[in-house]
Structure formats: C-alpha cells, structure tokens
Amino acid sequence: MLQFQPPGFGHKLIHTSLGAMVYYTQTNAPWAIAPGVGGAIADTEDLPPLLFLHNFGGGASAYEWSKVYPAFASNYRILAPDLIGWGESAHPVRDYKIRDYLSTIAEFIIETCRQPVTVVASSLTAAFAIRLAIVQPNLFKALFLVSPSGFDDFGQGAGRRLPLSVINAPLLDNFIYMLGAENEIAVRNFLQSFLFAKSQRVSQEMVEAYLTSAQQPNAKFAALSFLRGELYFDLSLYIKQLTIPTVIFWGEKAQFTSVKLGQRLANLNPSAIRDFYAIADAGVLPHLEIPEVVIGLLQKYLGEFGVRS
C-alpha cells in the first residue's frame, strides 16, 4: 500500500495475463537522484534488479518487505510487487491456482528485468520461486528465501486450520474472512500470536497495513484459495532439481513450518542451497519482526555471491 511505503518509493504497474500488477520501486529522493547534477532523477534501470516477493495470508502485500529493501536502494533496482489478488494489484474473482502465480511472477520478471534477477521471497511464495527457477533458470541469478514451504512438504499438511466444509460453505467463507482478516483486533492477534515471536514487536502501522490490504475489493478470493489449501504442494518433490545458488533463512520460532522441516528440505539439495541460517528469536516474518538482522544477513550473502552493483 502506497501510504505505508518508505520515503523515496512510489508505485508503477505492469499488465499480466490476470490483470494489473502494482510494484514499488525507487521514484524519488533520496534514491532516484544523480549525484552532482542538482538532484535530477537518475536512471535506476541499469542497477542490478533485486526482487522482493511477499508471503500469502489475509492482508499480505509488498509492505511485508518495506523495512528491508530501503537498505539496498542505493545499489540495486528495488522491485517489490503486490502479487495478483493481494494489496493494490488486480483482484480477479476466481479460484486461484498455483499456475496463476507461477505464470504472473514469470511475466513480471520478464517485463521488468533486462538481466537475471536476484529474488528475496518468503514462505509459499519462496517455494513458488524455487519451482519457477527450476523451469526458467535463465530468469534468475540467486535466491534468498525465508522459510520456503509448499505447506504440504513430505506429505505433511502444515497450513490448513479450518475444515474445508466450513471454508466452502455459502456465506460462511465471507464471514470467516470478515472476522479474521478485515477486523483490526483479529489482524493484530494473528500477527502477535502466529507470525511474530514477540508480540510487542507488532506496531500499529503493521496492523493498519495488513488491514488496508485485506479490505481491498475482492481481496477475499486469493486469501480463501490459500486458506483452502488450493495453493499447497509438496516442495520436497521439486527442490532437488534446483540449480540456482540459494540461501535459506528460517525463524527459529516459526509456527506451522518448523526449523527442522526447513533443514530437512535444505538437505535434499546441498549443491544449490549454499547455506541454511536459523534466525534466533524470530517467527515466520523475521524481515518484518527484526528487519535489521535480515538486512545484515542479506548484505553478507549478496557480497559472498558477488551480486553487486
């Protein structure tokens, strides 16, 4: 959401097969300026692209990475989209499928990047990035993934918490979404109880950003597809095929998907997965909960991988 973006960032959009995808990038000072020419707008197109992909769940959007990517705006072209069905991007009324996200993320990369992209992604979207990097490796330079999971890894469903009969019931799905995602108290409780390791780290701004995203017209359709498990898959069946250099980060106190699961996935492909780092005292979203730690880790590995401007 634009009102929650850091200074110097504005939004642009591209058109995908499922509608407009909004993304945030450097548009103003202090980032988009050319030194020594009176503050004229500089061309950031030639900077190496750094793509940040947000997680799924009620109220998700590119805001999730907004405490991290400004630290890289001087040396990289930041691309932080709201994925289709989320945030300010198009919300087509449909039952969302895995192929919808594989295709629209690929379309986004092809449309916005003239060179292979370094991707920073979390959770289910990070798992989609792995699948995409397997079939279109030419699009990618490196992957930095936070808790990548298909939510049905090794055949163990991790994400579904409500019976399908309840979620699919007429009117009940509207009620569930309204009660769980469009309500400030519920949003704060979800962030504090399930996504963060320490509840006091949840700010009012975070609650408002998630609530604003959840209240977009037709936002419930993508969220309910996720809740039903229609986007889940077994990442362990794919990860061995990955060849793109990858580092995995994992919040030690992450719920739903444990560090042990993450290590088990990483061990399936040690040649591509160069490191696995467990982040202490963090939950599912360490990049929102303790962004300074994630910034430091990304800087370290970007340097080691030679992903420089």
Residue frames relative to the residue before (quaternion, step in Angstrom):
aa qw qx qy qz dx dy dz
M 1.0000 0.0000 0.0000 0.0000 0.00 0.00 0.00
L 0.5408 -0.6845 0.3838 0.3028 3.54 -0.75 1.10
Q 0.6729 0.5212 -0.3160 0.4193 3.58 0.92 -0.84
F 0.7024 0.4302 -0.2645 0.5016 3.58 1.24 -0.29
Q 0.4780 0.6800 -0.4369 0.3439 3.58 1.24 0.18
P 0.5590 -0.6084 0.4396 0.3523 3.60 -1.13 0.60
P 0.6578 -0.4979 0.3720 0.4254 3.61 -1.22 0.35
G 0.7816 0.3339 -0.2576 0.4596 3.55 -1.07 0.81
F 0.6768 0.4568 -0.2897 0.4994 3.59 1.28 -0.11
G 0.0224 -0.7747 0.6319 0.0001 3.51 -1.04 0.89
H 0.4728 -0.6859 0.4616 0.3050 3.57 -1.20 -0.01
K 0.1213 -0.7268 0.6722 0.0717 3.46 -1.35 0.61
L 0.1896 -0.7948 0.5569 0.1491 3.60 -1.18 0.02
I 0.1653 -0.7236 0.6558 0.1380 3.50 -1.36 0.41
H 0.3996 -0.6946 0.5368 0.2642 3.56 -1.27 0.28
T 0.1365 -0.7810 0.6078 0.0455 3.55 -0.83 1.06
S 0.7046 -0.4521 0.3383 0.4297 3.55 -1.31 0.06
L 0.7332 0.3700 -0.2279 0.5231 3.61 1.23 -0.34
G 0.7501 -0.3635 0.2112 0.5105 3.58 1.21 0.27
A 0.7373 -0.4374 0.3029 0.4163 3.52 -1.38 0.01
M 0.1306 -0.7658 0.6249 0.0767 3.55 -1.01 0.87
V 0.2676 -0.7627 0.5764 0.1198 3.54 -0.66 1.20
Y 0.0309 0.7883 -0.6145 -0.0039 3.57 -1.08 0.70
Y 0.3768 -0.7225 0.5472 0.1911 3.51 -1.24 0.63
T 0.0833 0.7864 -0.6012 0.1150 3.52 -0.98 0.93
Q 0.6598 -0.4865 0.3718 0.4357 3.59 -1.28 0.15
T 0.0316 0.8128 -0.5803 0.0418 3.58 -0.75 1.03
N 0.8033 0.1993 -0.0714 0.5566 3.58 1.14 -0.53
A 0.6874 -0.4174 0.3758 0.4605 3.54 -1.36 0.03
P 0.5705 -0.1186 -0.8072 -0.0942 1.57 -2.19 1.20
W 0.5778 0.6381 -0.3710 0.3483 3.61 1.22 -0.11
A 0.7873 0.3351 -0.1775 0.4862 3.57 0.64 -1.09
I 0.4661 0.6333 -0.4868 0.3805 3.56 0.55 1.19
A 0.3387 -0.7207 0.5679 0.2084 3.53 -1.17 0.61
P 0.4480 -0.7119 0.4647 0.2766 3.64 -0.57 1.09
G 0.8508 0.2325 -0.1637 0.4419 3.52 -1.07 0.84
V 0.7017 0.4213 -0.2985 0.4911 3.60 1.19 0.16
G 0.6784 -0.5563 0.2872 0.3843 3.52 0.99 0.85
G 0.6693 -0.5378 0.3055 0.4117 3.55 1.08 0.63
A 0.3130 0.7520 -0.5236 0.2497 3.58 1.11 0.47
I 0.5761 -0.5953 0.4288 0.3602 3.55 -1.12 0.62
A 0.2676 -0.7748 0.5564 0.1362 3.56 -0.78 1.04
D 0.4806 -0.6409 0.5144 0.3061 3.53 -1.25 0.44
T 0.1736 -0.8063 0.5600 0.0784 3.59 -0.53 1.19
E 0.4182 0.7493 -0.4427 0.2601 3.59 1.29 -0.11
D 0.7073 0.4782 -0.2700 0.4451 3.58 1.05 -0.69
L 0.5090 0.6214 -0.4360 0.4058 3.60 1.25 -0.07
P 0.5635 -0.5893 0.4319 0.3856 3.62 -1.07 0.57
P 0.4287 -0.7285 0.4687 0.2567 3.61 -0.81 0.94
L 0.0820 -0.7605 0.6439 0.0191 3.53 -1.07 0.89
L 0.1205 -0.8417 0.5262 -0.0088 3.54 -0.29 1.36
F 0.1430 -0.7921 0.5922 0.0383 3.57 -0.75 1.13
L 0.0791 -0.8117 0.5786 -0.0036 3.59 -0.66 1.15
H 0.3556 -0.7779 0.4890 0.1713 3.55 -0.71 1.13
N 0.6116 -0.5492 0.4620 0.3330 3.48 -1.43 0.39
F 0.4383 -0.6481 0.5352 0.3184 3.59 -1.32 0.01
G 0.4354 0.6567 -0.5364 0.3023 3.55 -1.34 0.27
G 0.6978 -0.5101 0.3052 0.3997 3.56 -1.12 0.68
G 0.8334 0.1851 -0.1577 0.4963 3.56 -0.75 1.09
A 0.4136 0.7216 -0.4710 0.2940 3.61 1.23 0.05
S 0.1530 0.7591 -0.6235 0.1074 3.56 -1.20 0.62
A 0.7185 -0.4233 0.3267 0.4448 3.56 -1.33 -0.05
Y 0.4521 0.6864 -0.4497 0.3497 3.59 1.24 -0.25
E 0.5478 0.6585 -0.3764 0.3530 3.56 1.09 -0.73
W 0.7666 0.3434 -0.1824 0.5109 3.61 1.04 -0.73
S 0.4366 0.7626 -0.4145 0.2365 3.59 1.28 -0.09
K 0.6428 0.4996 -0.3352 0.4742 3.62 1.20 -0.27
V 0.6803 0.4888 -0.2696 0.4750 3.58 1.30 -0.22
Y 0.7495 0.4844 -0.2781 0.3554 3.57 0.57 -1.11
P 0.5478 0.5954 -0.4411 0.3884 3.69 1.02 -0.31
A 0.6003 0.5841 -0.3573 0.4133 3.60 1.13 -0.60
F 0.7350 0.3955 -0.2172 0.5061 3.60 1.23 -0.38
A 0.4549 0.7476 -0.4063 0.2630 3.57 1.31 -0.08
S 0.6065 0.5631 -0.3675 0.4243 3.61 1.15 -0.38
N 0.8054 0.3159 -0.1173 0.4877 3.56 1.04 -0.76
Y 0.7631 0.2795 -0.1589 0.5607 3.58 1.25 -0.26
R 0.4316 -0.6351 0.5610 0.3092 3.52 -1.27 0.43
I 0.2499 -0.8032 0.5286 0.1136 3.55 -0.37 1.27
L 0.0128 -0.7620 0.6471 -0.0193 3.53 -1.00 0.94
A 0.0926 0.8032 -0.5774 0.1141 3.58 -0.47 1.19
P 0.0614 -0.8502 0.5227 0.0165 3.61 0.12 1.24
D 0.3670 -0.5852 0.6548 0.3067 3.45 -1.44 0.29
L 0.3733 -0.7439 0.5032 0.2326 3.59 -0.56 1.09
I 0.6621 -0.5017 0.3666 0.4191 3.57 -1.22 0.48
G 0.7757 0.2950 -0.2530 0.4972 3.55 -0.87 1.05
W 0.7459 0.3456 -0.1793 0.5403 3.57 1.30 -0.18
G 0.8348 0.2221 -0.1480 0.4815 3.56 -1.27 0.42
E 0.7844 -0.3126 0.2480 0.4749 3.56 -0.96 -0.92
S 0.4934 0.6504 -0.4416 0.3722 3.60 1.24 0.08
A 0.7165 -0.4374 0.3178 0.4408 3.56 -1.33 0.16
H 0.1781 -0.7720 0.6043 0.0842 3.56 -1.15 0.74
P 0.0683 -0.8205 0.5661 0.0405 3.62 0.40 1.12
V 0.4364 -0.6787 0.5278 0.2653 3.54 -1.08 0.81
R 0.3674 0.7067 -0.5118 0.3219 3.57 -0.26 1.29
D 0.4661 -0.5825 0.5574 0.3643 3.52 -1.36 0.10
Y 0.2979 -0.7998 0.4956 0.1607 3.57 -0.30 1.24
K 0.1507 -0.7848 0.5989 0.0517 3.53 -1.07 0.88
I 0.6942 -0.4659 0.3441 0.4273 3.55 -1.29 0.35
R 0.6586 0.5337 -0.3214 0.4221 3.59 0.89 -0.92
D 0.5723 0.5919 -0.3857 0.4164 3.61 1.12 -0.55
Y 0.7256 0.4251 -0.2437 0.4831 3.56 0.94 -0.87
L 0.6024 0.5362 -0.3672 0.4635 3.60 1.03 -0.65
S 0.7048 0.4677 -0.2752 0.4569 3.59 0.87 -0.91
T 0.7215 0.4458 -0.2829 0.4479 3.62 0.79 -0.90
I 0.6073 0.5181 -0.3674 0.4774 3.62 1.09 -0.53
A 0.6409 0.5078 -0.3237 0.4761 3.60 0.99 -0.79
E 0.6334 0.5258 -0.3251 0.4655 3.57 0.98 -0.84
F 0.6428 0.5303 -0.3213 0.4498 3.57 0.96 -0.85
I 0.6707 0.4980 -0.3018 0.4595 3.59 0.86 -0.96
I 0.6681 0.5039 -0.3041 0.4553 3.58 0.87 -0.93
E 0.6862 0.4990 -0.2798 0.4494 3.58 0.99 -0.85
T 0.7986 0.3547 -0.1615 0.4586 3.59 0.93 -0.85
C 0.7659 0.3734 -0.1853 0.4895 3.62 1.11 -0.54
R 0.2602 -0.7751 0.5607 0.1312 3.56 -0.86 1.02
Q 0.7480 0.2480 -0.1635 0.5935 3.57 1.31 -0.08
P 0.6747 -0.4785 0.3378 0.4491 3.63 -1.16 0.34
V 0.3335 -0.7870 0.5020 0.1321 3.53 -0.92 0.99
T 0.3251 -0.6766 0.6191 0.2306 3.53 -1.24 0.58
V 0.1683 -0.8166 0.5501 0.0465 3.57 -0.70 1.13
V 0.1004 -0.7339 0.6700 0.0492 3.51 -1.11 0.89
A 0.1343 0.8174 -0.5364 0.1614 3.59 -0.43 1.19
S 0.2601 -0.7829 0.5492 0.1330 3.56 -1.23 0.42
S 0.8876 0.1306 -0.0889 0.4328 3.48 -1.40 0.56
L 0.8426 -0.0650 0.0545 0.5318 3.61 -0.86 -0.93
T 0.6405 0.5205 -0.3341 0.4553 3.60 1.01 -0.73
A 0.6027 0.5380 -0.3488 0.4751 3.59 1.12 -0.63
A 0.6370 0.5114 -0.3226 0.4781 3.58 1.06 -0.72
F 0.6135 0.5229 -0.3417 0.4832 3.60 1.08 -0.69
A 0.6270 0.5421 -0.3361 0.4473 3.59 1.00 -0.81
I 0.6193 0.5307 -0.3393 0.4687 3.60 1.03 -0.74
R 0.6724 0.4959 -0.3023 0.4588 3.59 0.85 -0.94
L 0.6652 0.4995 -0.3012 0.4661 3.56 0.99 -0.83
A 0.6553 0.5137 -0.3069 0.4610 3.58 1.03 -0.79
I 0.6022 0.5496 -0.3555 0.4571 3.59 1.18 -0.47
V 0.7710 0.3688 -0.1991 0.4795 3.59 0.84 -0.95
Q 0.7874 0.1685 -0.1069 0.5833 3.62 1.19 -0.46
P 0.0149 -0.8615 0.5076 0.0046 3.59 0.69 1.06
N 0.5655 0.6210 -0.3788 0.3886 3.59 1.17 -0.47
L 0.6263 0.5560 -0.3359 0.4311 3.59 1.20 -0.40
F 0.7661 0.4187 -0.1613 0.4602 3.59 1.17 -0.59
K 0.2760 -0.7359 0.5967 0.1619 3.52 -1.20 0.70
A 0.7737 -0.1586 0.1392 0.5974 3.59 0.94 -0.91
L 0.2449 -0.7506 0.5956 0.1483 3.56 -1.29 0.45
F 0.0432 -0.7491 0.6607 0.0210 3.55 -1.02 0.91
L 0.0173 -0.8673 0.4893 -0.0900 3.53 -0.15 1.36
V 0.2350 -0.7541 0.6016 0.1189 3.54 -0.98 0.95
S 0.8561 -0.1505 0.0577 0.4910 3.56 -0.64 1.19
P 0.0796 0.8202 -0.5627 0.0658 3.63 0.70 0.97
S 0.1614 0.7858 -0.5767 0.1545 3.56 -0.76 1.04
G 0.3505 -0.7159 0.5640 0.2156 3.55 -1.11 0.73
F 0.4324 -0.7370 0.4062 0.3237 3.57 1.40 0.01
D 0.7287 0.2533 -0.2495 0.5853 3.57 1.28 0.29
D 0.2073 0.8341 -0.4862 0.1578 3.54 1.19 0.68
F 0.8277 0.0683 -0.1306 0.5415 3.53 -0.95 1.01
G 0.6387 -0.5725 0.3035 0.4149 3.54 1.19 0.65
Q 0.5798 0.5739 -0.3699 0.4445 3.56 1.27 0.31
G 0.3042 -0.7748 0.5286 0.1667 3.59 -0.26 1.26
A 0.1438 -0.8352 0.5295 0.0387 3.55 -0.69 1.12
G 0.7638 0.4652 -0.2077 0.3963 3.57 1.06 -0.66
R 0.6567 0.5429 -0.3451 0.3936 3.59 0.98 -0.72
R 0.0608 -0.8270 0.5589 -0.0065 3.53 -0.75 1.09
L 0.7205 0.3338 -0.2367 0.5599 3.58 1.28 -0.03
P 0.5400 -0.6248 0.4420 0.3501 3.61 -0.98 0.75
L 0.5647 -0.6148 0.4263 0.3485 3.59 -1.02 0.78
S 0.6060 0.5747 -0.3594 0.4162 3.59 1.04 -0.70
V 0.6531 0.4924 -0.3030 0.4890 3.57 1.15 -0.65
I 0.6858 0.4980 -0.2933 0.4424 3.58 0.84 -1.02
N 0.7365 0.4371 -0.2288 0.4627 3.59 0.99 -0.83
A 0.4863 0.6803 -0.4384 0.3295 3.59 1.22 -0.17
P 0.5384 -0.6232 0.4517 0.3429 3.60 -0.94 0.85
L 0.8254 0.1777 -0.2035 0.4957 3.55 -1.03 0.96
L 0.6327 0.5496 -0.3515 0.4173 3.58 1.01 -0.72
D 0.6358 0.5313 -0.3535 0.4342 3.61 0.98 -0.75
N 0.6130 0.5327 -0.3400 0.4742 3.60 1.09 -0.72
F 0.6682 0.5072 -0.2979 0.4556 3.54 0.94 -0.92
I 0.6375 0.5312 -0.3250 0.4537 3.58 0.97 -0.87
Y 0.6796 0.4860 -0.2950 0.4635 3.58 0.89 -0.95
M 0.6548 0.5134 -0.3140 0.4573 3.59 0.92 -0.91
L 0.7026 0.4741 -0.2677 0.4582 3.55 0.92 -0.92
G 0.7812 0.3952 -0.1863 0.4458 3.57 0.95 -0.88
A 0.8065 0.2846 -0.1282 0.5021 3.58 1.02 -0.71
E 0.7397 0.3963 -0.2333 0.4914 3.60 1.11 -0.55
N 0.6102 0.5344 -0.3316 0.4817 3.55 1.28 0.32
E 0.4814 -0.7145 0.4202 0.2849 3.60 -0.61 1.11
I 0.6538 0.5120 -0.3236 0.4535 3.59 0.91 -0.83
A 0.6681 0.4984 -0.2987 0.4648 3.58 0.95 -0.88
V 0.6402 0.5223 -0.3268 0.4588 3.59 0.99 -0.82
R 0.6582 0.4970 -0.3114 0.4719 3.59 0.90 -0.90
N 0.6622 0.5098 -0.3116 0.4522 3.58 0.92 -0.88
F 0.6497 0.5198 -0.3254 0.4493 3.59 0.99 -0.81
L 0.6507 0.5054 -0.3116 0.4734 3.57 0.95 -0.86
Q 0.7129 0.4716 -0.2624 0.4479 3.56 0.85 -0.98
S 0.7713 0.4106 -0.1997 0.4434 3.56 0.84 -0.98
F 0.8117 0.2979 -0.1235 0.4870 3.57 1.03 -0.73
L 0.7764 0.3790 -0.2008 0.4618 3.60 0.94 -0.78
F 0.7533 0.3345 -0.1870 0.5345 3.61 1.11 -0.62
A 0.4768 -0.6529 0.5038 0.3044 3.55 -1.17 0.58
K 0.7818 0.1802 -0.0920 0.5898 3.58 1.11 -0.70
S 0.4401 -0.7506 0.4328 0.2356 3.56 -0.50 1.23
Q 0.6368 0.5636 -0.3391 0.4024 3.61 1.05 -0.70
R 0.5904 0.5815 -0.3679 0.4219 3.60 1.23 -0.22
V 0.5577 0.5831 -0.3975 0.4370 3.60 1.25 -0.17
S 0.1866 -0.8048 0.5579 0.0795 3.58 -0.61 1.13
Q 0.6422 -0.5071 0.4010 0.4119 3.56 -1.28 0.28
E 0.6059 0.5589 -0.3537 0.4420 3.59 1.05 -0.71
M 0.6397 0.5237 -0.3252 0.4590 3.60 0.95 -0.85
V 0.6510 0.5128 -0.3146 0.4629 3.57 0.90 -0.92
E 0.6825 0.4920 -0.2897 0.4562 3.58 0.88 -0.94
A 0.6370 0.5259 -0.3329 0.4548 3.61 1.01 -0.75
Y 0.6723 0.4772 -0.2984 0.4809 3.59 0.91 -0.87
L 0.6541 0.5188 -0.3136 0.4524 3.57 0.97 -0.85
T 0.6474 0.5231 -0.3167 0.4550 3.59 0.96 -0.87
S 0.6565 0.4976 -0.3095 0.4751 3.58 0.97 -0.82
A 0.6715 0.5169 -0.2957 0.4410 3.58 0.93 -0.91
Q 0.7075 0.4741 -0.2560 0.4573 3.58 1.14 -0.63
Q 0.4029 0.6960 -0.4945 0.3297 3.60 1.22 0.21
P 0.6045 -0.5740 0.3962 0.3848 3.62 -1.05 0.67
N 0.8549 0.0900 -0.1179 0.4971 3.56 -0.96 1.00
A 0.3209 0.7691 -0.4978 0.2402 3.61 1.18 0.42
K 0.5843 0.6284 -0.3721 0.3538 3.58 1.12 -0.56
F 0.6056 0.6201 -0.3694 0.3349 3.60 1.05 -0.70
A 0.6780 0.4545 -0.2948 0.4968 3.60 0.90 -0.86
A 0.6510 0.5330 -0.3182 0.4369 3.57 0.97 -0.87
L 0.6910 0.4662 -0.2892 0.4707 3.58 0.93 -0.83
S 0.5871 0.5461 -0.3774 0.4634 3.61 1.10 -0.56
F 0.6438 0.5045 -0.3093 0.4851 3.55 1.05 -0.79
L 0.6790 0.5073 -0.2913 0.4436 3.58 0.87 -0.97
R 0.6582 0.5119 -0.3037 0.4610 3.58 1.06 -0.71
G 0.4867 -0.6675 0.4330 0.3606 3.55 1.21 -0.41
E 0.3930 0.7478 -0.4625 0.2692 3.59 1.25 0.21
L 0.7038 0.4314 -0.2591 0.5014 3.59 1.24 -0.33
Y 0.4990 0.6745 -0.4166 0.3501 3.59 1.27 0.00
F 0.0999 0.7643 -0.6362 0.0332 3.56 -1.25 0.46
D 0.5401 -0.6144 0.4694 0.3322 3.56 -1.31 0.19
L 0.2930 -0.7946 0.5087 0.1551 3.59 -0.21 1.27
S 0.5816 0.6077 -0.3767 0.3880 3.60 1.10 -0.59
L 0.6245 0.5492 -0.3323 0.4449 3.60 1.21 -0.44
Y 0.7379 0.4087 -0.2056 0.4961 3.58 1.25 -0.38
I 0.6326 0.6304 -0.3432 0.2909 3.55 0.88 -0.98
K 0.5873 0.5887 -0.3728 0.4118 3.62 1.11 -0.51
Q 0.6647 0.5215 -0.2971 0.4448 3.59 1.19 -0.52
L 0.4940 0.6827 -0.4176 0.3398 3.60 1.26 -0.22
T 0.1038 -0.8043 0.5834 0.0439 3.60 -0.95 0.91
I 0.5541 0.6148 -0.3942 0.3996 3.61 1.21 -0.33
P 0.5253 -0.6342 0.4542 0.3399 3.65 -0.89 0.85
T 0.0258 -0.8303 0.5493 -0.0908 3.55 -0.71 1.17
V 0.0807 -0.7350 0.6685 0.0800 3.53 -1.24 0.65
I 0.1868 -0.7792 0.5913 0.0914 3.56 -0.98 0.89
F 0.1324 -0.7483 0.6470 0.0629 3.53 -1.05 0.94
W 0.0287 -0.8101 0.5853 -0.0153 3.58 -1.05 0.72
G 0.4014 -0.6962 0.5413 0.2474 3.58 -0.83 0.97
E 0.4700 -0.7136 0.4387 0.2783 3.59 -0.65 1.09
K 0.7561 0.3496 -0.1984 0.5164 3.58 1.11 -0.61
A 0.2669 0.7854 -0.5133 0.2199 3.58 1.18 0.52
Q 0.2894 -0.7372 0.5848 0.1756 3.54 -0.95 0.90
F 0.7529 0.3697 -0.3206 0.4401 3.56 -1.37 0.38
T 0.7963 0.0580 -0.0065 0.6020 3.60 0.83 -0.99
S 0.2541 -0.8270 0.4896 0.1084 3.57 -0.32 1.27
V 0.6560 -0.4866 0.4035 0.4125 3.55 -1.33 0.31
K 0.6178 0.5580 -0.3423 0.4357 3.58 1.02 -0.77
L 0.6307 0.5133 -0.3234 0.4840 3.57 1.04 -0.79
G 0.6524 0.5302 -0.3108 0.4434 3.57 0.94 -0.90
Q 0.6658 0.4953 -0.2997 0.4706 3.57 0.91 -0.89
R 0.6271 0.5377 -0.3292 0.4574 3.56 1.04 -0.76
L 0.6496 0.4997 -0.3096 0.4821 3.59 1.00 -0.81
A 0.6649 0.5191 -0.3054 0.4418 3.58 0.89 -0.96
N 0.6543 0.5428 -0.3095 0.4261 3.57 1.02 -0.80
L 0.5695 0.6083 -0.3787 0.4029 3.59 1.23 -0.32
N 0.8143 0.1231 -0.0437 0.5655 3.60 1.17 -0.50
P 0.0272 -0.8512 0.5242 0.0006 3.62 0.48 1.15
S 0.5925 0.5814 -0.3846 0.4037 3.62 1.12 -0.37
A 0.7277 0.3762 -0.2326 0.5243 3.60 1.02 -0.75
I 0.7199 0.3989 -0.2422 0.5137 3.59 0.97 -0.84
R 0.2363 -0.8505 0.4609 0.0916 3.51 0.02 1.40
D 0.8019 -0.0312 0.0272 0.5960 3.58 1.14 -0.55
F 0.1560 -0.7373 0.6496 0.1002 3.52 -1.33 0.49
Y 0.0170 -0.8286 0.5582 -0.0399 3.57 -0.53 1.16
A 0.2356 -0.7643 0.5883 0.1191 3.56 -0.69 1.13
I 0.2594 -0.7804 0.5559 0.1212 3.58 -0.69 1.14
A 0.3845 -0.7565 0.4886 0.2028 3.55 -0.53 1.23
D 0.8642 0.1579 -0.1022 0.4666 3.52 -1.27 0.61
A 0.6068 0.5219 -0.3665 0.4744 3.57 1.04 0.79
G 0.3809 -0.7282 0.5291 0.2112 3.53 -1.18 0.62
V 0.8397 -0.1828 0.1479 0.4895 3.55 -1.11 -0.78
L 0.7932 0.2587 -0.1132 0.5395 3.59 1.07 -0.75
P 0.0550 -0.8370 0.5434 0.0326 3.62 0.49 1.09
H 0.6225 0.5638 -0.3332 0.4285 3.59 1.14 -0.63
L 0.6935 0.3906 -0.2743 0.5397 3.60 1.22 -0.33
E 0.6776 0.5114 -0.2793 0.4488 3.56 1.10 -0.75
I 0.7866 -0.0158 0.0298 0.6166 3.60 0.91 -0.93
P 0.0950 -0.8669 0.4863 0.0547 3.60 0.61 1.16
E 0.5953 0.5908 -0.3751 0.3947 3.59 1.07 -0.63
V 0.6353 0.5161 -0.3272 0.4722 3.59 1.10 -0.64
V 0.6705 0.4903 -0.2977 0.4705 3.58 0.91 -0.90
I 0.6012 0.5479 -0.3532 0.4621 3.60 1.04 -0.72
G 0.6776 0.4982 -0.2929 0.4548 3.58 0.85 -0.95
L 0.6633 0.4997 -0.3046 0.4664 3.57 0.96 -0.85
L 0.6532 0.5063 -0.3183 0.4644 3.59 0.95 -0.83
Q 0.6301 0.5294 -0.3342 0.4593 3.58 0.98 -0.79
K 0.6431 0.5357 -0.3120 0.4496 3.55 0.97 -0.90
Y 0.7573 0.4048 -0.2272 0.4592 3.58 0.72 -1.06
L 0.5756 0.5594 -0.3832 0.4570 3.59 1.10 -0.54
G 0.6517 0.5073 -0.3027 0.4757 3.56 1.04 -0.80
E 0.6726 0.5025 -0.2970 0.4548 3.57 0.92 -0.92
F 0.7011 0.4554 -0.2599 0.4832 3.58 1.09 -0.73
G 0.4470 -0.7079 0.4417 0.3226 3.55 1.26 -0.16
V 0.4156 0.6782 -0.4914 0.3548 3.58 1.17 0.56
R 0.2323 0.7937 -0.5135 0.2289 3.56 0.27 1.27
S 0.5478 -0.5967 0.4702 0.3504 3.49 -1.30 0.34
